[in-house]
Each structure stands twice: as C-alpha cells, then as structure tokens.
C-alpha cells in the first residue's frame, strides 16, 4: 500500500472538527493512511489508531514511523468493543471510524459494547463520527459515559 489518501478518506479527514491540540481516536485504522493525515494536522495533539487486526497495526506502524516518532501518533492492536484507556491516557476529543462493523450495524452486540467503551474514553464534549453521512455522521452519546 502506498499510504496515499484516497479521495474518500481525504474527504472524511477534512470533515473532522480537528484542532491542532485535539486528542483523536481512530477505530479500525487499517494501514494508517487516515491517521497519518490527521497527525499531520496536529501540533500539540495526538491520534491513537486502533485496529483488531495485528497485520493492519503492523502496516500502520511501519508506514507511520515519522508520525509515531514525533509523538503525534500511536497505534494499538485492540477491537473497539475491547478498548480501554491505558493508565494515565488522556480522554479523547474526537473518535472516528470508517467501515467498522461494530459501528455500522453489522454487529449489533459488539456495537453496543463498543459505544460503551467509546463513551467512557471521551472527554466532556467529545464527539463520535462514523462514515455513512456526507461524508460522516455524528453518533450522539449520552454524557457521562453511560448508555
């Protein structure tokens, strides 16, 4: 994979309400193209890119050495429904997911668990975006992390 951003992913990254200091979680990062594009827009912020596939995480890590070394990006192999913040990890301002079965209705039980985990990891006022809108749709989460 070349690491080039497809027009669709470019549109999605452009639609995210990113700020230079944002803390972002990408669920289902694949080889990391969108995460790298987000990292390029951050100065003091950070993106954590997660995927359930160890192969995808290995690709993301290999293709993102510069972003990871800069401290603007990290990767972790974990499914959305199993995600928990590590000790000392700050909450996220923005969470986004593209083509993730747990969040697009293909796997409802995993989706319920994933939403609970996401809500618990969001900062107050944090927002969740998934594909399926123009180009994204925001998924409302109740305040306080409870569903």
Buried (B, 14 or more C-beta within 10 A) or exposed (E): EEBEBEEEBBBBBEBBEBBEEBBBBBBBBBBBBBBBBBBBBBEEBBBBBBBBBEEBBBBBBEBBEEBBEEEBBBBBBBBBBEBEBEEEEEBBBBBBBBEBBBBBEEBEEBBEBBBBBBBBBBEEEBBBBBBBEEBBEEBEBEEEBEE
